[in-house]
Amino acid sequence: MDSSTVTRESFRGLIKEVTDRLQGRALDAALQNELNECFPVQGEVFARIFDGCRAAIAAGWMCEREGGGIKYGRVIKPDTELNGFSVDVVDMNSLRGPHHSHPNGEIDLIMPLTAEAKFDGSGAGWLVYGPGSAHFPTVTDGRALILYLLPQGAINFTR
């Protein structure tokens, strides 16, 4: 997928493949394991989402904002077609982001741009935080794109 072919609608279609599996599911370790089995790092869906993110960034409509060394942006607002999930994407290079909590949980897709890059200690793949969790999102050992699926778009940044 190149920057001339990726659109918000085509990207939404890629994400829908994932969110179709999430309806009514608890955000927990079992879901994290299932996502890593169904949509593995070596699989087609992971590759298409990763390629789509890189193409959308090149096209200028993804990660179009910047603050504190983080490029970021909300790509899709909470959407009933996506089972109420919103989609945010960040581009981080070996840094700690702002503390925040996830009232309804958070599902992360970690896409390293540098082979050894990790997000919150995890390499490429899926990471699930349950409802009420909180963290300083941190990328170490290089640069990574992180796609966040947030139920109802809920996120609370700590002041």
C-alpha positions as CSV (number, residue, x, y, z in Angstrom):
1,M,0.0,0.0,0.0
2,D,1.5,3.3,-1.0
3,S,0.6,6.8,0.1
4,S,-1.4,7.5,-3.1
5,T,-3.7,4.5,-2.4
6,V,-4.4,4.6,1.3
7,T,-7.4,6.5,2.3
8,R,-9.2,7.0,5.6
9,E,-12.0,4.6,4.3
10,S,-9.5,1.9,3.2
11,F,-7.7,2.2,6.5
12,R,-11.1,2.0,8.4
13,G,-11.7,-1.3,6.5
14,L,-8.4,-2.7,7.7
15,I,-9.3,-1.8,11.3
16,K,-12.8,-3.3,11.0
17,E,-11.3,-6.7,10.4
18,V,-9.9,-6.5,13.9
19,T,-12.8,-4.7,15.7
20,D,-15.3,-7.2,14.3
21,R,-13.7,-9.8,16.7
22,L,-13.9,-7.5,19.7
23,Q,-17.7,-7.0,20.2
24,G,-18.7,-7.8,23.8
25,R,-15.2,-9.0,24.7
26,A,-13.4,-8.2,27.9
27,L,-10.2,-6.4,27.5
28,D,-7.9,-8.8,29.3
29,A,-5.0,-11.2,28.9
30,A,-7.1,-13.8,27.1
31,L,-8.0,-11.2,24.4
32,Q,-4.4,-10.2,24.1
33,N,-3.4,-13.8,23.5
34,E,-6.2,-14.2,21.0
35,L,-5.3,-11.1,19.0
36,N,-1.7,-12.3,18.9
37,E,-2.8,-15.7,17.6
38,C,-5.4,-14.4,15.1
39,F,-3.5,-11.4,13.8
40,P,0.2,-12.4,14.3
41,V,3.2,-10.1,13.6
42,Q,4.0,-12.4,10.6
43,G,0.4,-12.3,9.3
44,E,-1.3,-10.5,6.5
45,V,-3.5,-8.3,8.6
46,F,-0.6,-7.0,10.7
47,A,1.4,-6.3,7.6
48,R,-1.5,-4.5,5.9
49,I,-2.2,-2.3,9.0
50,F,1.5,-1.5,9.4
51,D,1.9,-0.7,5.7
52,G,-1.3,1.4,5.9
53,C,0.0,3.4,8.8
54,R,3.3,4.1,7.1
55,A,1.5,5.1,3.8
56,A,-1.0,7.4,5.7
57,I,1.9,9.1,7.5
58,A,3.7,9.6,4.2
59,A,0.4,11.0,2.8
60,G,0.2,13.4,5.7
61,W,-3.1,12.5,7.3
62,M,-1.9,10.3,10.1
63,C,0.3,11.4,13.0
64,E,-0.1,15.0,11.7
65,R,0.3,16.6,15.2
66,E,3.5,16.8,17.3
67,G,4.1,17.5,20.9
68,G,6.9,16.5,23.4
69,G,8.7,14.6,20.7
70,I,5.6,12.4,19.9
71,K,3.8,12.5,16.5
72,Y,0.2,11.6,17.0
73,G,-3.4,11.9,15.9
74,R,-6.9,10.5,16.2
75,V,-7.5,8.7,13.0
76,I,-11.0,7.5,13.6
77,K,-13.5,8.8,16.2
78,P,-15.5,6.3,18.2
79,D,-17.6,4.5,15.6
80,T,-20.5,2.0,15.9
81,E,-19.3,0.2,12.7
82,L,-16.0,-0.4,14.7
83,N,-17.9,-1.6,17.8
84,G,-17.5,1.7,19.5
85,F,-13.7,1.9,19.2
86,S,-11.7,5.0,18.2
87,V,-8.3,4.7,16.6
88,D,-5.3,6.8,17.5
89,V,-1.7,6.3,16.1
90,V,1.5,7.6,17.6
91,D,5.1,7.7,16.4
92,M,7.5,7.5,19.3
93,N,11.3,7.3,19.4
94,S,12.9,6.1,22.7
95,L,10.8,8.3,25.0
96,R,8.2,8.3,27.7
97,G,4.9,9.8,26.9
98,P,2.3,11.6,29.1
99,H,0.7,9.6,31.9
100,H,-2.9,8.6,31.2
101,S,-5.6,6.2,32.2
102,H,-8.0,4.0,30.3
103,P,-11.5,4.1,31.8
104,N,-12.7,1.3,29.4
105,G,-9.3,-0.2,28.6
106,E,-6.9,0.1,25.7
107,I,-5.8,-2.3,22.9
108,D,-2.4,-1.5,21.4
109,L,-0.8,-2.7,18.2
110,I,3.0,-2.3,18.4
111,M,4.7,-1.8,15.1
112,P,8.5,-1.3,15.5
113,L,10.2,0.9,13.0
114,T,13.5,0.0,14.6
115,A,13.8,-3.8,14.9
116,E,14.5,-3.9,18.7
117,A,12.0,-1.1,19.7
118,K,9.6,-2.0,22.5
119,F,6.5,-0.4,23.9
120,D,6.0,-0.7,27.6
121,G,8.5,-3.6,27.5
122,S,6.7,-5.5,24.7
123,G,7.9,-6.0,21.1
124,A,5.8,-6.2,17.9
125,G,2.3,-7.4,18.4
126,W,-0.8,-6.8,20.5
127,L,-0.9,-5.5,24.1
128,V,-4.1,-5.1,26.0
129,Y,-4.7,-3.0,29.1
130,G,-7.9,-3.6,31.1
131,P,-10.5,-1.0,32.2
132,G,-9.1,1.4,34.9
133,S,-5.5,0.8,33.9
134,A,-3.0,3.6,33.6
135,H,0.6,4.1,32.4
136,F,3.3,6.3,31.1
137,P,3.4,5.0,27.5
138,T,7.1,4.3,26.8
139,V,9.0,3.3,23.8
140,T,12.6,2.0,24.4
141,D,15.4,0.8,22.1
142,G,14.3,2.7,19.0
143,R,11.3,4.0,17.2
144,A,7.8,2.5,16.9
145,L,4.3,3.2,15.7
146,I,1.6,2.4,18.2
147,L,-2.0,2.0,17.2
148,Y,-4.5,2.5,20.1
149,L,-8.0,1.1,20.0
150,L,-10.0,2.9,22.7
151,P,-13.5,1.8,23.6
152,Q,-15.8,4.8,23.2
153,G,-12.6,6.8,22.6
154,A,-12.1,7.1,26.4
155,I,-8.8,8.3,27.7
156,N,-7.9,10.6,30.6
157,F,-4.6,12.4,30.6
158,T,-3.1,13.1,34.1
159,R,-2.5,16.8,34.8
